[in-house]
Amino acid sequence: MILDFIKQNHTFLIWLTSLSVITFFGTILLIPLLLIRMSPEYFTYPYRVPISQRQHPVIRGITLLFKNLLGTLFLFAGFVMLFIPGQGLLTIFIGLTLINFPGKRVLERKLILHPKILPVINAIRKKAGKLPLILPNDIH
């Protein structure tokens, strides 16, 4: 029965395996880079003006498009990693920080309090010689 399934879905299984390998190694490389570049004060303000709003409108549009596409890719990869090996919750968190949508700050601030998220982020930042993320008193 399992052999029949494999024979019938050979191409699908190859794509699924490839996606798993790419997301696993991609997140191992990209997540630490993004977390290290994040400002320690990222969560100290209830709202913030993105750097992209201080750029030329054309550059801002291209940057926002690329950032949102990358965030969507991370969000999807994180969801997949909830079912396959990988850092699913951390990848979802990174995806959400990249995507622009209403209520983003509220959701980010709730997710950072997840017991598996903040310690991992701060451990990665510590290894890179960066300060830990600073959380305001209103979200502790």
The 8 nearest C-alpha neighbors of each residue, nearest first, counted from 0:
[[1, 3, 2, 4, 5, 6, 7, 8],
 [2, 0, 4, 3, 5, 6, 7, 8],
 [3, 1, 5, 4, 0, 6, 7, 8],
 [4, 2, 6, 0, 1, 5, 7, 8],
 [3, 5, 1, 7, 2, 6, 8, 0],
 [6, 4, 2, 8, 9, 3, 7, 1],
 [5, 7, 3, 9, 4, 8, 2, 1],
 [6, 8, 4, 5, 9, 3, 10, 2],
 [9, 7, 5, 11, 6, 10, 4, 12],
 [8, 10, 12, 6, 5, 11, 7, 13],
 [11, 9, 13, 12, 8, 14, 7, 15],
 [10, 12, 14, 8, 13, 9, 15, 16],
 [11, 13, 15, 9, 14, 10, 16, 8],
 [12, 14, 10, 16, 11, 15, 17, 9],
 [15, 13, 17, 11, 12, 16, 18, 10],
 [14, 16, 12, 18, 17, 13, 11, 19],
 [15, 17, 19, 13, 18, 14, 12, 20],
 [16, 18, 14, 20, 19, 15, 13, 21],
 [19, 17, 15, 21, 16, 20, 22, 14],
 [18, 20, 16, 22, 17, 21, 23, 15],
 [19, 21, 23, 17, 18, 22, 24, 16],
 [22, 20, 18, 24, 23, 19, 25, 17],
 [23, 21, 25, 19, 20, 24, 26, 18],
 [22, 24, 20, 21, 85, 26, 25, 19],
 [25, 23, 27, 21, 26, 22, 20, 28],
 [26, 24, 22, 28, 27, 23, 21, 29],
 [25, 27, 29, 30, 28, 24, 23, 22],
 [26, 28, 24, 25, 29, 30, 23, 31],
 [27, 29, 26, 25, 30, 24, 31, 32],
 [30, 28, 26, 32, 31, 25, 27, 33],
 [29, 31, 33, 26, 32, 28, 34, 27],
 [30, 32, 34, 33, 29, 35, 28, 123],
 [33, 31, 29, 35, 30, 34, 36, 28],
 [32, 34, 36, 30, 31, 35, 29, 37],
 [35, 33, 31, 37, 36, 32, 30, 120],
 [34, 36, 32, 33, 37, 124, 31, 129],
 [35, 37, 33, 34, 32, 38, 31, 129],
 [38, 36, 34, 35, 33, 39, 41, 40],
 [37, 39, 41, 40, 36, 132, 35, 34],
 [40, 38, 132, 133, 41, 131, 130, 37],
 [41, 39, 43, 38, 42, 133, 132, 134],
 [40, 42, 38, 39, 43, 37, 44, 132],
 [43, 41, 40, 44, 134, 133, 108, 135],
 [42, 44, 135, 40, 134, 41, 133, 45],
 [43, 45, 46, 42, 47, 41, 40, 135],
 [46, 44, 43, 104, 47, 42, 105, 108],
 [47, 45, 44, 104, 48, 42, 43, 105],
 [48, 46, 49, 44, 45, 41, 104, 50],
 [47, 49, 50, 52, 46, 51, 53, 44],
 [50, 48, 51, 52, 47, 53, 46, 54],
 [49, 51, 52, 53, 48, 54, 59, 47],
 [50, 52, 59, 49, 53, 54, 62, 63],
 [53, 51, 50, 54, 49, 59, 48, 56],
 [52, 54, 51, 50, 55, 49, 59, 48],
 [55, 53, 51, 52, 59, 56, 58, 50],
 [54, 56, 58, 57, 59, 53, 52, 51],
 [57, 55, 59, 58, 60, 54, 52, 53],
 [58, 56, 60, 59, 55, 61, 54, 62],
 [57, 59, 61, 55, 60, 56, 62, 54],
 [58, 60, 56, 62, 51, 57, 61, 54],
 [61, 59, 57, 63, 58, 62, 64, 56],
 [60, 62, 64, 58, 63, 59, 65, 57],
 [63, 61, 59, 65, 60, 64, 66, 58],
 [64, 62, 66, 60, 65, 61, 67, 59],
 [63, 65, 61, 67, 62, 66, 68, 60],
 [64, 66, 68, 62, 63, 67, 69, 61],
 [67, 65, 63, 69, 68, 64, 97, 62],
 [66, 68, 98, 70, 64, 69, 65, 63],
 [69, 67, 71, 65, 70, 66, 64, 72],
 [68, 70, 72, 66, 67, 71, 65, 73],
 [71, 69, 94, 97, 67, 73, 98, 72],
 [70, 72, 74, 68, 73, 69, 67, 94],
 [71, 73, 69, 75, 70, 74, 76, 68],
 [74, 72, 94, 76, 70, 71, 75, 90],
 [75, 73, 94, 91, 71, 77, 72, 76],
 [74, 76, 78, 72, 77, 73, 71, 79],
 [77, 75, 73, 79, 78, 74, 72, 22],
 [78, 76, 87, 90, 91, 80, 74, 79],
 [77, 79, 75, 81, 80, 76, 87, 74],
 [80, 78, 76, 81, 77, 82, 75, 83],
 [81, 79, 87, 83, 77, 85, 82, 78],
 [80, 82, 87, 78, 79, 83, 77, 88],
 [83, 81, 80, 79, 84, 78, 87, 85],
 [82, 84, 80, 81, 85, 79, 19, 87],
 [85, 83, 80, 82, 86, 23, 81, 19],
 [84, 86, 80, 23, 87, 83, 81, 22],
 [85, 87, 89, 88, 90, 80, 77, 84],
 [86, 88, 77, 80, 81, 90, 89, 85],
 [89, 87, 91, 90, 86, 92, 77, 116],
 [88, 90, 92, 91, 87, 86, 116, 93],
 [89, 91, 77, 93, 87, 92, 88, 73],
 [92, 90, 74, 77, 94, 88, 89, 93],
 [91, 93, 89, 95, 90, 94, 88, 96],
 [92, 94, 90, 96, 95, 91, 89, 97],
 [95, 93, 70, 74, 73, 91, 97, 92],
 [94, 96, 92, 98, 97, 93, 91, 70],
 [95, 97, 93, 94, 98, 92, 107, 70],
 [96, 98, 70, 94, 95, 66, 67, 93],
 [97, 99, 67, 70, 95, 96, 94, 100],
 [100, 98, 97, 67, 103, 101, 96, 95],
 [99, 101, 103, 102, 98, 95, 104, 67],
 [102, 100, 103, 99, 104, 105, 106, 98],
 [103, 101, 105, 104, 100, 106, 107, 99],
 [102, 104, 106, 101, 105, 100, 107, 99],
 [103, 105, 107, 106, 102, 108, 46, 45],
 [106, 104, 108, 102, 103, 107, 109, 45],
 [105, 107, 109, 103, 108, 104, 110, 102],
 [108, 106, 104, 110, 109, 105, 103, 111],
 [107, 109, 105, 111, 106, 110, 104, 42],
 [110, 108, 106, 107, 111, 112, 105, 113],
 [111, 109, 107, 112, 113, 108, 106, 92],
 [110, 112, 108, 113, 109, 117, 116, 107],
 [111, 113, 110, 109, 114, 117, 108, 116],
 [112, 114, 110, 116, 111, 115, 117, 109],
 [113, 115, 116, 112, 117, 118, 111, 119],
 [114, 116, 113, 117, 118, 119, 88, 112],
 [117, 115, 113, 119, 114, 118, 111, 120],
 [116, 118, 120, 119, 111, 121, 115, 112],
 [119, 117, 121, 120, 116, 122, 115, 114],
 [120, 118, 122, 117, 116, 121, 123, 115],
 [121, 119, 117, 123, 122, 118, 124, 116],
 [120, 122, 124, 131, 118, 123, 119, 125],
 [123, 121, 125, 119, 124, 120, 118, 126],
 [124, 122, 120, 126, 121, 125, 119, 31],
 [123, 125, 121, 129, 127, 122, 126, 35],
 [124, 126, 128, 122, 127, 129, 123, 121],
 [127, 125, 123, 128, 124, 122, 129, 121],
 [128, 126, 124, 125, 129, 123, 35, 122],
 [127, 129, 125, 126, 124, 130, 35, 123],
 [130, 128, 124, 125, 127, 131, 35, 126],
 [129, 131, 39, 125, 124, 132, 128, 121],
 [132, 130, 121, 39, 124, 133, 129, 125],
 [133, 131, 39, 134, 40, 121, 130, 41],
 [132, 134, 40, 39, 131, 135, 43, 42],
 [133, 135, 42, 43, 132, 136, 138, 139],
 [134, 136, 43, 137, 138, 133, 42, 139],
 [135, 137, 139, 138, 134, 43, 133, 42],
 [136, 138, 135, 139, 134, 43, 45, 108],
 [137, 139, 136, 135, 134, 108, 109, 112],
 [138, 136, 137, 134, 135, 112, 108, 109]]
